[in-house]
Amino acid sequence: MVSPRRHSNRWLPAVLGAAAAGVLVRSVRTIRQTRAIVDLREPQPAALAPPKVTVVVPARDEADVLGDCLRSITAQTHGTQGEELLRVVVVDDGSTDGTGRIAREAAAGDPRVKIVRVDGPPPGWGGKVHAMHIGVEASGPPEAGEWLLFLDADTVAGPELVSRLLATAESVDADLVSTPGGPPPGRSASWPLLMPPGLQLIGENAAPDGKGAKAFAIGHCILVRRSHYEKIGGWTSFAAIRNEDVAIATAVRDHGGTTRTVDGLDHLSTSGMDPFRAGWASFRKSFVAGTKGSAPVLASIGLGQLAASLGAPLAVAAGGRKRPLLTAIGLLGWAAQTTAHARTARFMRANPELAPLAPVTGSLFGVLLLDGAVRAWRGRDQWKGRSSEF
């Protein structure tokens, strides 16, 4: 009779070998995805008149950051070509701090800036989605060739961001382009520890070139042709969706448009991931939203993330000298894991030299997902004082 311990020893190498092989496949997919990200193009002299761009900034209790955001938008080189080329709509979404005052001061000093106040979303709407919808409605009827730029209030744009995004969209014939924001000065540990595994997980379900099951986009910064925005029904089509960035990119793609993720991190920064607890809460909110608040799904993804992150080093440890094939598979998986982490970290300007610690950072993100599962199960997930309902 075979003892339970002997039986487990027989299957453990096979399980670890399969886990390490899975890490290899997963990492190769991540490397392939990062290659699909488009470099931001330099603006070129246009044969036709530059298009109008309407910038919509949803803001809820953003007094600490909104001023810098609006100053960076009104300083865009695209806007200096003519006052009519750039307009800004700030939506004060039921703020209880000085957000409204800061927005009004910006509007008083620049006629291109308009302020809209709402007291929160109506039933069936997410707060940010509703604020962006109100911002577009307040901007007036669409104009020929117009673009919409949705920018988070905790971002700061370089002066050429708008012109470079437009140049890139024209160069690659895209109808929607999106970029994450890069780290601010004095960035927190969110960037090296959470960014690489977080983007890897998102990228496994949404493609930067729009060719996967879903199209990738980041809510920090989304530029979309207004004609395509109207074609998909605008934000009304995503009223109750919390991962609205991927949803709008996928809808544009599914309605015949082209979407691209671009590398604009040298021209856009975000403070929304700092300090570390804010980055943790932001990623947790995104994945709770992406799973529609399902605690079982979040728990299974979290446990899978832990297994995938630790599979390769555990295979190396279990293989040792007695099982050279298992050790080799583990080392190969770990090397691929390190390479994928380094590429993602380099894209996010987030300490690629820490890539050999990918099993650790990946495991940390698994814990984050389990935290999300617990909060979803308890019904305690909130964002800026509002509960997430699905």
C-alpha positions, 0 to 999 in steps of 0.5 A: 500500500502506497503511503499518502506521503509517498503518493504526494511526493510522486505528484508534487514534481509534476504539479510544480513543473506544470506551474513553472511551464504555465509561468513561462507561457504567461510571461511570453504572452506579456512580452508579446503584449508589451511589444504592441504598445505604440511609441508616442509620435512627435507633432508634425505640420498638418496639411489640414486645420488641427482638430478641436479637442474637448478635455473632460476632467471628472473631479471628486474631492480632488482639491490637492491635485486639480490645480496642477492638472488644469494648469497643465491642460491650459498650457497645451501647445495645441491650445495656443494655436487658437483659442477655439482648438481646446476647451475644458469641461471640469465636472465637480462631482459632489465634492466636499472639499475645495475642488469647486473653488479651484475649478472656478478660479481656473475658469475665471482666468481662462475662457476655455474652461467651463465648470459643471456641478453635479451632486452625484450619479442617479440610480444605475450610474457609476460616479465617474462614468456619470461625471464624464457623460455630463462633461460631454453633454455640457460641451455642446453639440459635436463638431466635425473632426472633434476629439474628446480627451478624458483626463483624471484630475490626479494627472499632470500633462506635459505641454505637448501631450494633446498634440502628440496624442493626436499625431500618434492617432493619425500616424497609426490610424487609430480612433481611440488612443490611451496611455497610463500616467507615469510616476510623480516625483517621490513616487511610492512603492506602488510603482515597483511592487504593484504596477508590473503584476497589475498591468500584466494581469489586466493585459492578459484580458485586454490587448494593447492593439485591440486584437484580443477578447477586449481592447486595452485602455487606461482611464488616466487618459483616453483620447477618442474621436467624438464621432466614434463616441457618439456611434457607440452611444457615449457613456450612457452605454456604460452607465453601470460599468465600473471598468469603463476604460476597457469597456469603451475601448472594446466598444469602439473596436467592436463598432469598426474603430481602431484602438491603440495603447501608447507610451505617453508616460514621459508626457503624463504623470499621475499621483493617484497611485501614491502613497502605497495605500492609495495604489493598493486601493486603486488596483483593488477597486479596479479588479473588484469592478472587473469581476463585478464584485464577485468574491469567489472570482476574486478569490480564485484569481488571487489564489491563481496569482499566488500559484503562478507567481511562486510556481517557478521558484518552488520548482527550482527548490524542489528540483535541486540536483536530483530532478534536473529537468524540473530545475531547468523548467523552473529556471526557464520559467523564472527567467521568463517571469523576470523578463516580463516583469522588467519589460512592464516595469520599464514601460511604467518607469518603475525600477526594472532592476527589481525584476528578479523579485517578480515572484515576490511582487506577483505574490503581493498582488495575489494578496491584494486580490484576496483582500478585494475578495474579502471586502467584496464578500463583506460589502465594504468596497468603497471609493471616495465615500461611495459604495461600489454596487454591481 
